Amino acid sequence: MATIVLGAQWGDEGKGKLIDILSRKAHLCARACGGSNAGHTVVVNEVSCAGRMAYGVVLHVPTFFDEIEANEVKGIETTDRLFISDRAHVVLDLHQLVDGLEEAELGKDSIGTTKKGIGPCYGTKALRSGIRVGDIFDEMLFESKLRKLAKGFQKRYGELLEYDIEEEINRFKTYRIKLAPYVVDAVSFMASAQQELDFSILVEGANAIMLDIDYGTFPYVTSSSTGIGGVFTGLAISPFRIKEIIGVVKAYTTRVGAGPFPTEQLNEIGKTLQEVGGEIGVTTGRLRRCGWLDVVQLKYSTMVNHYTSLNLTKLDVLDQLSTLKIAVAYKDTETGYKLGSFPANLATLGRVEVVYRDVEGWMESTKGVGSWEELPEKARAYIELVERLIGVPIKWIGTGKEREAMITR
């Protein structure tokens, strides 16, 4: 059976910590989409399950080996424990250079990408000109496809694209040998895993639903399907073998990059959330924009992903705020009417007036609290209110960075 963990907001909710906890009982941990634009930091001393990157993922081979080397230095062995789908698409250095050029070309309207090459890679995938992991092992095919890609981009960007194709081709001569032990036919791999009734699969979603290419705040999104749909298309996992779909939610809201953000606080509240919450991107080092918890957005997220339970994270960040606010509705300032749901139109989203519900803060520390009963009464009241407003039970509550700082209800 599979447990699926998904980001319920704009990413950076703290999925990695819950994955780390749940992985203790998992036989296989799988990633369905995204690439090296999505990372996380967890305080951890061991790894307890095998890992697999599926065909919905895009792989930057140099980063892959850098991360393996970093883990091996810490004594974490990856041989026969880490697997890559032969159908996953390859992020080239070429894609990363193009990513930067595309952002520069957009100027003030730039998306705010990580410049990791994710968008251009998914772009060549959609255009059917991309290179898949399996192609790497056919040297003539790989070089032919890479040269065609480079030629197309060079026509587009001219001298702005400073790219040494021979250098990248030569590096892949080494990668071709080193990568081979990690590559599998992921369709049969997953089919075999799901045939075992007691085999536990843990799926880690990348990014979050509001960055989904279809359901997010387009075009200020990533380039893959980051919701429940991407799990099925990215992993070929059976929809009849799902145990739980867990949405991970911060006790407030953050996002990185450009795009509308209705509950953003460009004031001392936002600054406090940023500083106390340590809101700096793991992958990019960029400061995250901060605001109040948004139930309108979370209800929309739930309608798309169908969560069976939630993990509310970083409760302790709110400890010293005397009054908390929860967004419960959006009002269109142009029409004066309340919106029925989270709007697709960004112009509408950008002009909404947020209707808040005030909640009294608890003004005492919850940091490291390990049980529901130990939480301040007002903190429990906040959690129960959020639970009622969204309509999904909150099963886990994060109270700090450490693995042990997690309440299970």
C-alpha positions as CSV (number, residue, x, y, z in Angstrom):
1,M,0.0,0.0,0.0
2,A,1.1,3.5,-0.7
3,T,1.2,6.6,1.5
4,I,1.4,9.9,-0.5
5,V,2.8,13.1,1.0
6,L,2.0,16.3,-0.9
7,G,2.7,20.0,-0.5
8,A,-0.7,21.7,0.2
9,Q,0.4,25.4,-0.3
10,W,3.3,27.0,-2.4
11,G,6.0,24.6,-1.3
12,D,8.5,24.7,1.6
13,E,5.9,23.3,4.0
14,G,8.2,20.9,5.6
15,K,7.4,17.7,3.7
16,G,10.9,16.3,4.2
17,K,10.5,15.9,8.0
18,L,7.3,13.9,7.7
19,I,8.9,11.8,4.9
20,D,11.8,11.2,7.2
21,I,9.6,10.0,10.1
22,L,7.3,7.8,7.9
23,S,10.3,6.3,6.0
24,R,11.2,4.2,9.0
25,K,8.4,1.9,8.2
26,A,8.6,2.1,4.4
27,H,10.2,-0.4,2.0
28,L,10.4,2.0,-0.9
29,C,10.5,5.8,-1.0
30,A,9.6,7.3,-4.4
31,R,9.7,10.7,-6.1
32,A,7.1,11.2,-8.8
33,C,8.0,14.6,-10.3
34,G,10.3,17.7,-10.2
35,G,14.1,17.8,-10.1
36,S,16.9,19.5,-8.3
37,N,14.8,22.6,-7.9
38,A,13.1,21.0,-4.8
39,G,15.1,20.1,-1.7
40,H,14.7,19.8,2.0
41,T,16.8,19.7,5.2
42,V,16.1,17.2,7.9
43,V,18.0,16.5,11.2
44,V,18.6,12.7,10.6
45,N,21.1,10.1,11.5
46,E,20.0,7.2,9.3
47,V,18.2,6.3,6.1
48,S,15.7,3.4,6.3
49,C,14.3,2.7,2.9
50,A,15.3,2.3,-0.7
51,G,14.7,5.3,-3.0
52,R,13.5,5.6,-6.6
53,M,13.2,8.5,-9.0
54,A,10.3,8.0,-11.5
55,Y,9.8,8.9,-15.1
56,G,7.9,12.0,-14.0
57,V,11.2,13.3,-12.5
58,V,13.9,15.2,-14.5
59,L,17.4,14.3,-13.6
60,H,20.5,16.5,-13.6
61,V,23.3,13.9,-13.6
62,P,26.1,16.0,-12.1
63,T,23.9,17.0,-9.2
64,F,22.9,13.4,-8.7
65,F,26.5,12.3,-8.3
66,D,27.3,15.3,-6.1
67,E,24.5,14.3,-3.7
68,I,25.6,10.6,-3.7
69,E,29.1,11.7,-2.8
70,A,27.9,13.9,0.0
71,N,25.8,11.1,1.4
72,E,28.7,8.6,1.2
73,V,30.9,10.9,3.1
74,K,28.3,10.6,5.9
75,G,28.4,6.8,5.7
76,I,25.1,6.5,3.7
77,E,25.5,3.7,1.1
78,T,23.3,4.1,-2.0
79,T,24.4,0.9,-3.9
80,D,21.3,-1.3,-4.6
81,R,19.2,1.2,-2.7
82,L,18.7,4.1,-5.2
83,F,17.1,3.6,-8.5
84,I,16.3,5.9,-11.5
85,S,13.7,5.3,-14.2
86,D,15.1,4.8,-17.7
87,R,12.2,7.0,-18.9
88,A,13.1,10.0,-16.8
89,H,14.2,13.1,-18.8
90,V,17.7,14.5,-18.4
91,V,18.4,18.0,-17.4
92,L,21.4,19.2,-19.3
93,D,23.7,22.1,-18.5
94,L,22.3,23.4,-21.7
95,H,18.9,23.5,-20.1
96,Q,20.2,25.4,-17.1
97,L,21.9,28.1,-19.3
98,V,18.6,28.5,-21.3
99,D,16.7,28.8,-18.1
100,G,18.7,31.8,-17.1
101,L,18.4,33.4,-20.5
102,E,14.6,32.9,-20.5
103,E,14.3,34.6,-17.1
104,A,16.5,37.5,-18.2
105,E,14.4,38.0,-21.3
106,L,11.3,38.2,-19.2
107,G,12.8,41.0,-17.1
108,K,10.3,42.4,-14.6
109,D,7.8,39.8,-15.6
110,S,10.2,36.9,-14.8
111,I,8.7,33.8,-13.1
112,G,11.4,33.6,-10.4
113,T,12.6,30.1,-11.3
114,T,15.6,28.4,-9.6
115,K,17.5,28.5,-12.9
116,K,18.1,24.7,-12.4
117,G,16.9,24.0,-16.0
118,I,13.7,22.4,-14.9
119,G,11.3,24.4,-17.2
120,P,13.4,24.1,-20.4
121,C,13.8,20.3,-19.7
122,Y,10.1,19.8,-19.3
123,G,9.7,22.0,-22.4
124,T,11.9,19.7,-24.6
125,K,10.0,16.8,-23.1
126,A,6.7,18.3,-24.3
127,L,8.1,19.1,-27.7
128,R,9.3,15.5,-28.0
129,S,12.9,16.5,-28.5
130,G,14.2,15.8,-25.0
131,I,16.7,13.2,-23.9
132,R,15.7,10.4,-21.6
133,V,18.0,8.5,-19.2
134,G,17.8,5.4,-21.3
135,D,19.1,7.4,-24.3
136,I,22.4,8.1,-22.4
137,F,23.5,4.5,-23.0
138,D,23.2,4.7,-26.8
139,E,26.2,7.0,-27.3
140,M,25.5,7.9,-31.0
141,L,21.8,8.6,-30.2
142,F,22.6,10.7,-27.2
143,E,25.1,12.9,-29.1
144,S,22.9,13.3,-32.0
145,K,19.9,14.4,-29.9
146,L,22.1,16.8,-27.8
147,R,23.6,18.4,-30.9
148,K,20.1,19.0,-32.4
149,L,18.9,20.5,-29.1
150,A,21.9,22.8,-28.9
151,K,21.5,23.9,-32.5
152,G,17.9,24.8,-31.9
153,F,18.7,26.8,-28.8
154,Q,21.7,28.5,-30.5
155,K,19.4,29.7,-33.3
156,R,17.1,31.1,-30.7
157,Y,19.6,32.9,-28.5
158,G,22.7,33.3,-30.8
159,E,25.8,34.6,-29.0
160,L,23.9,35.0,-25.7
161,L,24.1,31.2,-25.3
162,E,27.7,30.5,-24.2
163,Y,27.7,26.7,-24.2
164,D,30.5,24.2,-24.8
165,I,28.7,21.2,-26.3
166,E,31.9,19.1,-26.6
167,E,32.6,19.5,-22.9
168,E,29.1,18.2,-21.9
169,I,29.4,15.3,-24.4
170,N,32.8,14.3,-22.9
171,R,31.4,14.4,-19.3
172,F,28.7,12.0,-20.3
173,K,31.2,9.5,-21.4
174,T,32.1,9.1,-17.8
175,Y,28.5,9.4,-16.5
176,R,27.4,6.7,-18.9
177,I,29.5,4.1,-16.9
178,K,28.8,5.4,-13.4
179,L,25.0,5.8,-14.0
180,A,24.3,2.4,-15.3
181,P,23.9,0.5,-11.9
182,Y,21.2,2.9,-10.8
183,V,18.9,2.7,-13.9
184,V,15.9,0.4,-14.0
185,D,12.8,-0.3,-16.0
186,A,10.6,1.6,-13.5
187,V,7.3,0.3,-14.8
188,S,8.1,-3.3,-14.1
189,F,9.9,-2.3,-10.9
190,M,6.8,-0.6,-9.5
191,A,4.5,-3.3,-10.7
192,S,6.5,-5.9,-8.8
193,A,6.6,-3.8,-5.7
194,Q,2.8,-3.4,-5.7
195,Q,2.2,-7.1,-6.0
196,E,3.5,-7.7,-2.5
197,L,0.6,-7.1,-0.1
198,D,2.8,-6.1,2.9
199,F,5.1,-3.9,0.8
200,S,5.0,-0.3,2.0
201,I,5.5,2.5,-0.5
202,L,6.1,6.1,0.5
203,V,5.6,8.8,-2.2
204,E,7.2,12.2,-1.7
205,G,5.6,15.0,-3.8
206,A,7.9,17.8,-5.0
207,N,7.0,21.5,-4.7
208,A,3.2,21.9,-3.9
209,I,-0.2,22.1,-5.5
210,M,-0.1,25.9,-6.0
211,L,3.0,25.4,-8.2
212,D,1.3,22.7,-10.3
213,I,1.5,23.4,-14.0
214,D,-2.3,23.0,-14.3
215,Y,-3.7,23.8,-10.9
216,G,-1.2,26.4,-9.6
217,T,-1.1,30.1,-10.0
218,F,-0.1,29.9,-13.7
219,P,2.3,31.1,-15.1
220,Y,4.0,31.5,-11.7
221,V,4.4,27.7,-11.3
222,T,6.9,24.9,-11.9
223,S,6.8,22.8,-15.0
224,S,5.5,19.5,-13.7
225,S,2.3,18.0,-12.2
226,T,2.9,18.4,-8.4
227,G,-0.5,17.2,-7.2
228,I,-2.1,13.8,-6.9
229,G,-2.4,13.4,-10.6
230,G,1.4,13.7,-11.1
231,V,1.8,10.8,-8.7
232,F,-0.2,8.4,-10.9
233,T,1.3,9.6,-14.2
234,G,4.8,9.9,-12.7
235,L,5.0,6.5,-10.9
236,A,2.4,4.2,-12.6
237,I,1.2,3.5,-9.1
238,S,-2.2,1.8,-8.7
239,P,-5.0,4.1,-7.6
240,F,-6.5,1.1,-5.8
241,R,-3.4,0.6,-3.6
242,I,-3.5,4.0,-1.8
243,K,-3.5,3.9,2.0
244,E,-3.3,7.7,2.8
245,I,-2.9,11.0,1.0
246,I,-1.3,13.5,3.4
247,G,-1.3,17.2,2.8
248,V,1.5,19.2,4.5
249,V,0.5,22.7,5.6
250,K,2.5,25.4,7.4
251,A,0.7,27.1,10.3
252,Y,1.0,30.2,8.2
253,T,1.7,30.6,4.4
254,T,4.9,31.3,2.4
255,R,5.9,31.4,-1.2
256,V,9.1,32.0,-3.2
257,G,9.3,33.8,-6.4
258,A,6.9,36.1,-8.2
259,G,3.1,35.8,-8.4
260,P,0.0,36.9,-6.4
261,F,-0.1,36.0,-2.7
262,P,-3.4,37.2,-1.1
263,T,-2.4,36.9,2.6
264,E,1.2,38.2,2.2
265,Q,2.2,40.5,5.1
266,L,4.6,43.2,3.9
267,N,5.0,44.5,7.5
268,E,6.4,43.5,10.9
269,I,4.2,40.4,11.0
270,G,5.7,39.2,7.7
271,K,9.2,40.0,8.9
272,T,8.7,38.2,12.2
273,L,7.4,35.0,10.4
274,Q,10.4,35.2,8.1
275,E,12.9,35.6,10.9
276,V,11.5,33.2,13.5
277,G,10.6,30.7,10.9
278,G,14.0,30.8,9.2
279,E,12.3,31.3,5.9
280,I,15.1,30.9,3.4
281,G,14.9,28.5,0.5
282,V,16.9,25.3,0.9
283,T,17.8,25.1,-2.9
284,T,18.0,28.8,-3.8
285,G,18.9,30.7,-0.6
286,R,16.1,33.2,-1.4
287,L,14.0,34.7,1.3
288,R,10.5,33.4,1.3
289,R,7.5,35.8,1.3
290,C,5.3,35.3,4.4
291,G,1.7,35.7,5.3
292,W,-1.3,34.4,7.3
293,L,-2.8,30.9,6.9
294,D,-5.2,30.9,3.9
295,V,-8.1,28.5,4.2
296,V,-9.6,29.6,0.8
297,Q,-6.4,28.3,-0.8
298,L,-6.3,25.2,1.4
299,K,-9.9,24.2,0.6
300,Y,-9.0,24.5,-3.1
301,S,-5.9,22.4,-2.5
302,T,-8.0,19.8,-0.8
303,M,-10.5,19.7,-3.7
304,V,-7.7,18.9,-6.1
305,N,-5.6,16.5,-3.9
306,H,-8.3,14.8,-1.8
307,Y,-6.3,14.7,1.4
308,T,-7.2,12.1,4.0
309,S,-5.2,13.8,6.7
310,L,-2.9,16.9,7.2
311,N,0.4,17.6,8.8
312,L,0.4,21.1,10.3
313,T,4.0,22.3,10.5
314,K,6.0,25.1,12.3
315,L,3.3,25.8,14.9
316,D,6.1,27.1,17.2
317,V,6.8,30.0,14.8
318,L,3.4,31.6,16.0
319,D,4.3,31.3,19.7
320,Q,4.9,35.0,20.3
321,L,2.1,36.5,18.3
322,S,-0.8,37.8,20.4
323,T,-3.3,37.8,17.6
324,L,-3.4,35.4,14.7
325,K,-5.4,35.8,11.5
326,I,-6.9,33.1,9.2
327,A,-8.1,34.0,5.7
328,V,-11.6,32.5,5.4
329,A,-12.9,34.2,2.3
330,Y,-11.9,36.4,-0.7
331,K,-14.0,39.4,-1.8
332,D,-13.7,40.7,-5.3
333,T,-13.1,44.5,-4.9
334,E,-14.4,45.1,-8.4
335,T,-17.8,43.4,-8.0
336,G,-18.1,43.5,-4.2
337,Y,-19.0,39.8,-4.2
338,K,-17.3,37.0,-2.2
339,L,-15.7,34.4,-4.5
340,G,-16.8,30.8,-4.4
341,S,-13.4,29.3,-4.6
342,F,-9.7,30.1,-5.4
343,P,-9.8,31.9,-8.8
344,A,-7.9,30.9,-11.9
345,N,-7.7,34.4,-13.2
346,L,-4.6,36.2,-11.7
347,A,-6.1,39.6,-12.2
348,T,-9.0,38.6,-10.0
349,L,-6.7,37.0,-7.5
350,G,-4.5,40.1,-7.4
351,R,-7.3,42.5,-6.5
352,V,-9.1,40.4,-3.9
353,E,-9.8,41.7,-0.4
354,V,-9.1,39.0,2.1
355,V,-11.7,38.4,4.8
356,Y,-9.9,37.3,8.0
357,R,-11.0,35.6,11.2
358,D,-9.0,36.7,14.3
359,V,-7.8,34.1,16.7
360,E,-6.2,34.8,20.1
361,G,-2.6,33.7,20.3
362,W,-1.2,31.5,23.1
363,M,1.9,33.5,23.9
364,E,3.9,30.6,25.3
365,S,6.4,28.2,23.8
366,T,5.3,25.1,22.0
367,K,8.9,24.4,20.7
368,G,9.7,20.7,21.0
369,V,6.3,19.8,22.5
370,G,5.7,16.1,21.8
371,S,2.1,15.5,22.8
372,W,-1.3,17.0,22.2
373,E,-2.0,17.3,25.9
374,E,1.1,19.4,26.5
375,L,0.1,22.1,24.0
376,P,-1.3,25.3,25.4
377,E,-5.1,25.3,25.3
378,K,-5.2,28.2,22.8
379,A,-2.8,26.5,20.5
380,R,-5.1,23.4,20.5
381,A,-8.0,25.7,19.8
382,Y,-6.2,27.2,16.8
383,I,-5.4,23.7,15.4
384,E,-9.0,22.5,15.9
385,L,-10.4,25.6,14.2
386,V,-8.1,25.1,11.2
387,E,-9.2,21.5,11.1
388,R,-12.9,22.4,11.0
389,L,-12.4,25.2,8.4
390,I,-10.6,22.9,6.0
391,G,-12.6,19.8,6.7
392,V,-9.7,17.4,7.0
393,P,-8.3,16.0,10.2
394,I,-4.8,17.2,11.3
395,K,-2.9,14.1,12.3
396,W,0.6,15.5,12.8
397,I,1.7,18.8,14.3
398,G,5.3,20.0,13.9
399,T,6.7,22.0,16.8
400,G,10.4,22.5,15.8
401,K,13.1,21.5,13.4
402,E,14.1,18.2,15.0
403,R,12.7,14.9,14.0
404,E,11.3,14.4,17.6
405,A,9.4,17.7,17.5
406,M,6.3,16.2,16.0
407,I,3.0,15.4,17.6
408,T,1.0,12.5,16.4
409,R,-2.7,12.6,17.2
